[in-house]
Amino acid sequence: MEGKVAISAFGNDAEAMYSPHFGAASHFVIYNLSTGETEVVENVAHNLSAGRGEMAARLLLEHGIKAVVTQLIGPRPFRTFQENGVNIYPGLRLMVEDITRAVQEERLSPPLSGPTEESHSGGECNSKNCSKCSEAASTSAQITENIKEEVKESEQG
C-alpha cells in the first residue's frame, strides 16, 4: 500500500476513537505512508440525513487518498471510491493510532468487494439502533481482542 490512507474517526487527532461508520464519522485522519505524517479533515457532511457518505468520499478524493479504512460504507461512496481506484479496507474497533500501526505493518484484510451496509437515504442511522452498526461493533470488538493478543504475544517474544 502506498500514498495516503483515510481513517474514519470520532475526533480530530490520531488519538481519536475510530468510527466504524464512514458517513457518520465526524473527522477523517489521513495518514501519509511516505512521510508518517497525519492530517485531519472534518467531515462537514456527517450530520446530513442523506448523501453524507458520497459528500465525504468526494472530500477525501480532493485530499488525494489512495485507501480508506472503515467498517460500514454505503453503495454510493463505495462506488465513488471504486471508480477512482481507492481501496476500502474494513477497520477495527481501535484508536486511530492503532490503525496507523496496522497499516504500517500491512496487517489489514483485503479490500472490500462491495458496500457493507444498506443505503440510509432519507433516514438517519443511529449507531446504537442500527442493526448493521451493532453487528459491526460486535465483530470489531472480537477483532480488537484478537489483535491485542497478537500485540501482547509479539511484545513478549
Order of alpha helices (4+ residues) and beta strands (2+ residues): beta-beta-beta-alpha-beta-alpha-beta-alpha-alpha
